[in-house]
Amino acid sequence: MDNRSNLAEAGLAVGQSGDFARQDEADDSLFYAQERMVSHLDRTALDTVERIIGSLVVEKDPVILDLMASWDSHLPPSLRAGRVVGLGLNQGELAANRALDECVIHDLNQDPSLPFADASFDVVLNTVSVDYLVRPVEVFAEAARVLKPGGLHLVIFSNRWFEPKVTHIWREAGETERPLLVEDWLRAAGGFAEARAFVSKNKPRPQDDKYAHLNIPSDPVYAVFADRLGGDPARPPRPLPGADRARRPKRDLKALAAQVAKDHACPYCGQQLKKWEIPQTPFTEWDIDYMYVCFNDVCPYLVGGWEEMGRQGNLGSSYRLMFNPQSQTLMPMAVPSLSTAKDGIVDE
Ligand SMILES: C[S@@+](CC[C@H](N)C(=O)[O-])C[C@H]1O[C@@H](n2cnc3c(N)ncnc32)[C@H](O)[C@@H]1O
């Protein structure tokens, strides 16, 4: 069964009544009356959000609608917007947002229709807020209506939220299922080309971050996006952040493996590889008992791998560098999480 059928099985697909229930069902304007000039993600994750927007918005002088906006629209300095409209619930937060040319106070949960003309925006953004929408399909359909043909609808999210206001469906979906939910909602809304997704996770948390002492990675950043139908068919697909990595020169793996055979150090981070016992399963193909693996959680090989695997359509996985002492070769070991395979480390 694929993930999508799992969602349907769990009753989490497009939306059944109760899915969008919240702990606090009072008017959203009450909860958001209080100004919150806070950062919702750590600095590294916020840089990633800017990088995603900077990479995907290819329009010249785009007219942008920032939905569920606050004091920061996360537009990178390189992006010269023609005009930016912010729609949210807190006047003070919107007034403090220097990217905005116009602010609109409007409760999307009371009225999902957008107070804008058809085909009036190049880009509709929704950053770290889709988790609060009780009628996401209707809001997405409105996003399609106000977008110009070929325009971008970009939904960015992480794994944190204001507990009283998060919808049941969002909370209960697993982290890997949430991008599929957003894709389902885009499909149900209609008017969009096929959605694509991007993930950045398990980057090192900044040393000066308030949660650095917990030794947890930077907040994950997921982006699901789709173009409004009817755009120029000759325009190339929007470039994902880091897509230019593929054009970087390849490293000489044979020379790296020869070096690793001598010093057992990871050529990407310098840390010593650890002896790792190969689990015996019916699928184990190697006729040796041990490999050597880089288990450094901030090794650039692993850190870059989460995005690289995501770009290849394998959201949520990365790889660690592994050395086979018998064949004296290097290869990637696929890992879905930071803890995967660590129980096989053998103390030497
Ligand atoms: C977690 S904040 C994110 C703010 C901003 N997009 C950002 O990236 O920093 C959630 C925002 O959603 C807005 N919001 C929440 N419920 C809303 C609703 N029903 N209608 C419109 N905006 C809403 C709030 O005003 C709040 O600023």
The ligand as an SDF file (V2000), in Angstrom:
LIG
                    3D

 27 29  0  0  0  0  0  0  0  0999 V2000
    2.5900   30.7970   12.5190 C   0  0  0  0  0  0  0  0  0  0  0  0
    2.0750   32.3780   11.9710 S   0  0  0  0  0  0  0  0  0  0  0  0
    2.9250   32.5050   10.4380 C   0  0  0  0  0  0  0  0  0  0  0  0
    3.0610   33.8920    9.9560 C   0  0  0  0  0  0  0  0  0  0  0  0
    3.8460   34.0980    8.6700 C   0  0  0  0  0  0  0  0  0  0  0  0
    3.2140   33.4730    7.5200 N   0  0  0  0  0  0  0  0  0  0  0  0
    5.2790   33.6660    8.7900 C   0  0  0  0  0  0  0  0  0  0  0  0
    5.7570   32.9240    7.9180 O   0  0  0  0  0  0  0  0  0  0  0  0
    5.9590   34.0560    9.7310 O   0  0  0  0  0  0  0  0  0  0  0  0
    0.4170   32.0930   11.5440 C   0  0  0  0  0  0  0  0  0  0  0  0
   -0.2670   33.2940   10.9560 C   0  0  0  0  0  0  0  0  0  0  0  0
   -1.4890   32.8890   10.3610 O   0  0  0  0  0  0  0  0  0  0  0  0
   -2.4360   33.9130   10.4830 C   0  0  0  0  0  0  0  0  0  0  0  0
   -3.7470   33.2990   10.5710 N   0  0  0  0  0  0  0  0  0  0  0  0
   -4.1060   32.3520   11.4570 C   0  0  0  0  0  0  0  0  0  0  0  0
   -5.3990   32.0100   11.2890 N   0  0  0  0  0  0  0  0  0  0  0  0
   -5.8430   32.7700   10.2510 C   0  0  0  0  0  0  0  0  0  0  0  0
   -7.0930   32.8900    9.6190 C   0  0  0  0  0  0  0  0  0  0  0  0
   -8.1440   32.1940   10.0360 N   0  0  0  0  0  0  0  0  0  0  0  0
   -7.1970   33.7540    8.5790 N   0  0  0  0  0  0  0  0  0  0  0  0
   -6.1410   34.4840    8.1550 C   0  0  0  0  0  0  0  0  0  0  0  0
   -4.9290   34.4200    8.7530 N   0  0  0  0  0  0  0  0  0  0  0  0
   -4.7840   33.5740    9.7880 C   0  0  0  0  0  0  0  0  0  0  0  0
   -2.0810   34.6330   11.7740 C   0  0  0  0  0  0  0  0  0  0  0  0
   -2.3590   36.0120   11.6860 O   0  0  0  0  0  0  0  0  0  0  0  0
   -0.6040   34.3630   11.9620 C   0  0  0  0  0  0  0  0  0  0  0  0
    0.1500   35.5080   11.6950 O   0  0  0  0  0  0  0  0  0  0  0  0
  1  2  1  0
  2  3  1  0
  2 10  1  0
  3  4  1  0
  4  5  1  0
  5  6  1  0
  5  7  1  0
  7  8  2  0
  7  9  1  0
 10 11  1  0
 11 12  1  0
 11 26  1  0
 12 13  1  0
 13 14  1  0
 13 24  1  0
 14 15  1  0
 14 23  1  0
 15 16  2  0
 16 17  1  0
 17 18  1  0
 17 23  2  0
 18 19  1  0
 18 20  2  0
 20 21  1  0
 21 22  2  0
 22 23  1  0
 24 25  1  0
 24 26  1  0
 26 27  1  0
M  CHG  2   2   1   9  -1
M  END
$$$$
